């Protein structure tokens, strides 16, 4: 994959450095979906980061993502 194509996809979740130890599992579902499991103040927290298809992608590509 060319570098300029790689920059069109991807997902991230931003957290503070002090929460680094709270992260229990991070899982890449696919190139556009990321799941992060954390324990904060005794509570289990799951954060899901999603980078949906943009206007550059055709209707078929958008439908494939939304039906994932």
Buried (B, 14 or more C-beta within 10 A) or exposed (E): EEEEEEEEBEBEEEBEEEEEEBBEEEEEEEEBBBBBBBEEEEEEBEEEBEBEBEEEBEEEEBEEBEEE
